[in-house]
């Protein structure tokens, strides 16, 4: 999801059909770098694997949109640049948003006291 570093001597970036995409198409170093990426939004969080125990670890998590050339649609990605990463289809992300807003147990956790 991170922005690509364009080459200073490369021609101007090609326009992209996705308004959220920040990839400098045509100015990247490798064809695999032509992936469509949003700028992403980062936040600090404690994370751990779902099967993990203990307090987890503090890290920076980035949320953004990703669409690789062979994808049939865009994906919502949560990634810490290390071992925590998940990509949800747009449909899956919509369902997650709904559950965060509507599920009583999830809402109780999010609205309740810290800890």
QUIWO-V30939 format. One record per backbone hydrogen bond with DSSP energy under -0.5 kcal/mol. CO is the residue of the C=O (numbers start at 0). NH is the residue of the N-H. E is the energy in kcal/mol with one decimal. If there is no record, write none. Layout:
BEGIN
co-><CO/CO>
nh-><NH/NH>
e-><E/E>
END
This chain:
BEGIN
co-><3/6/16/17/22/23/24/26/29/30/31/35/36/40/42/44/46/48/56/58/58/60/61/62/63/64/65/66/67/73/74/74/75/76/77/78/82/83/85/87/88/89/90/91/92/93/94/95/96/97/98/102/103/104/105/106/107>
nh-><5/9/18/20/24/26/13/6/32/33/34/66/21/62/60/58/56/51/46/44/60/42/78/40/76/37/74/35/70/89/65/76/87/63/85/61/84/79/77/75/92/93/94/95/96/97/98/99/100/101/102/106/107/108/109/110/111>
e-><-0.8/-1.3/-0.7/-1.7/-1.9/-2.4/-2.8/-1.4/-2.1/-1.7/-0.8/-2.4/-3.4/-2.8/-3.2/-2.3/-2.3/-2.0/-2.4/-2.5/-0.6/-2.3/-2.2/-2.5/-3.0/-2.2/-2.8/-2.8/-2.1/-0.7/-2.5/-0.6/-3.2/-2.0/-2.3/-3.1/-0.6/-2.2/-2.6/-3.1/-2.7/-2.2/-2.0/-2.3/-2.5/-2.3/-2.7/-2.6/-1.5/-2.7/-2.0/-2.8/-2.3/-2.0/-2.6/-2.7/-1.6>
END
